[in-house]
Amino acid sequence: MNAEPKSRPVSAFSPENVRDDFEILSRPIYGKPYAYLDNAASAQKPRQVLGAMREFASTEYANVHRGVHYLSGRATDRYEEARETVRQFLSAGSVDEIVFTKGGTEAINLVAASFAAPLIAPGDEIVLSVMEHHSNIVPWHFLRERQGAVLRWVDVGDDGSLDVEALDAAIGPKTKLVAISHMSNVLGTVTPLKEIVARAHAKGVPVLADGCQGAVHTRVDVRDLDIDFYAITGHKLYGPTGIGALYAKRAHLKAMRPYQGGGEMIGEVTRDRITYADPPARFEAGTPPIIESIGLAAALKYFSSLDHDAVHAHEADLYAYAREQVRAFNWLRVIGDAPGKGAILSFEADGMHAHDLATILDREGVAVRAGHHCAQVLMERFGAVSTTRASFALYNTRTDVEMLVAALAKARKILG
Amino acid sequence: MDDGLRELYQEVILDHSRHPRHYGPLDGATHMGEGHNPLCGDRVKIYLVEGPDNRIAEIKFEGKGCAISQASASLMTDLIQGRTVAEAERLMGGFLELVKGGDPANLDEEDRERLDVMAGVSAFPMRVKCATLAWHTMKSALEGGKTAKAS
């Protein structure tokens, strides 16, 4: 049982219990305990995920969708079961709406190349917010550079909240797509996706959400959201690297041209003619990340076995605790204070560059991220070159927060 | 405090980063170089005047960055002002060796001593690029003002 005093949400979920599943968290670094607070970059993996991948590779592994032999059949079944697990996690209507990708970045690039690019004539617009990760900016820059698309940027308020009215106003007759983060990887802002989708649809414009953070920290129901595209990545969801998924409405997928060419995605290939497989296979050229798909499914099952509301309440509690603690540091400026935000604390510190701060924090036993967080447009918006970011996951504890606060005070002593 | 940290953020380094020498633009510069570390977004500009005797008559820098990158730039300008281009390049070679944990043989004792304050960086491999940015930028300025990337 945990002995923490107050304001702990009442529930069966306890971070102390899940911590045993994450072996890396108990490994000393520099000879002492280490607080891992770089979860928005990548989360650690529980033994259930590592075990599932090992077990599968040791007993059932072969290539999928090809062989007629026993192992290929087993591997194919397991791969398709993993797709079903993703469908359930996102509450999609059909497994045919789930495309495996190598991550969130590839999922968005797929939409840009196969859905958006054919729609874009010079002057057509993509609406996006200033808080997007580069993975939800650069694919649209490609369309700007190559096809004359215009990027319409929606600002955020000083507290990091998204102005839905401003977003609505940015959607015009030339808008082909709204591309928006479900949760900012820097500010922690959670966007009102359902309302955004409703507003965009009212003007006949589809919406893509970058759900790389949102899927970790909110409950996602793509049918309830009525969203057109939703991109997730495995490694932030306590799963392996090298796998992610794109949810896309079936009608879109059916109309979309292939993304990459290769094996698995064809109907028939002759010297002068080709037909393509139906979605989702059409978008999965080549041998997919098979072992990783098993790991992703294990991660989603692990995550789903926990009480989501309790996990989210726990993360919110950690954030609130950290936010409250750093209020005492008048030399520290928090960036992102939107109501209902997720558990990400980004800040600048007077006279201390983020990299110096992160180096000291590391030696004091706290892993944070320092830099532009692949969000240079946002950095510019807040007049920052770089920020320091502590991001929380289900296995973090109040002790981790206290280590962060103590290390910050130490850094101030050294550099201030 | 961690010994590595104490070595890295020693007083000389902090002093250079808080009160950088040779900071600002330089009118009449014959060479200019711009360096950028895309990992952290830090930028540095090096201006210098090369005299007819191949000496770096004057050198200044501008930029924003971490304590290590700023101190390194300040220290570098202090050290190479008045030196010949060949000497500046020799110092750079020694510096690069030093921050990667080597023991440069081609530095005289006084130069070695002055550069030694940066040797603590070698215990922080993730930060070596911070220390080398100004030097690479100085070299690119000498080579004709191309933009340097941290490497």
Chai-1 contact restraints between the chains, C-beta under 6 A:
chainA,res_idxA,chainB,res_idxB,connection_type,confidence,min_distance_angstrom,max_distance_angstrom,comment,restraint_id
A,H353,B,C66,contact,1.0,0.0,6.0,A-B,restraint_1
A,H355,B,C40,contact,1.0,0.0,6.0,A-B,restraint_2
A,H355,B,C66,contact,1.0,0.0,6.0,A-B,restraint_3
A,D356,B,C66,contact,1.0,0.0,6.0,A-B,restraint_4
A,D356,B,A67,contact,1.0,0.0,6.0,A-B,restraint_5
A,R363,B,D2,contact,1.0,0.0,6.0,A-B,restraint_6
A,R363,B,L5,contact,1.0,0.0,6.0,A-B,restraint_7
A,G371,B,C40,contact,1.0,0.0,6.0,A-B,restraint_8
A,H372,B,G41,contact,1.0,0.0,6.0,A-B,restraint_9
A,V385,B,G41,contact,1.0,0.0,6.0,A-B,restraint_10
A,V385,B,K64,contact,1.0,0.0,6.0,A-B,restraint_11
A,S386,B,C40,contact,1.0,0.0,6.0,A-B,restraint_12
A,S386,B,G41,contact,1.0,0.0,6.0,A-B,restraint_13
A,I414,B,Y9,contact,1.0,0.0,6.0,A-B,restraint_14
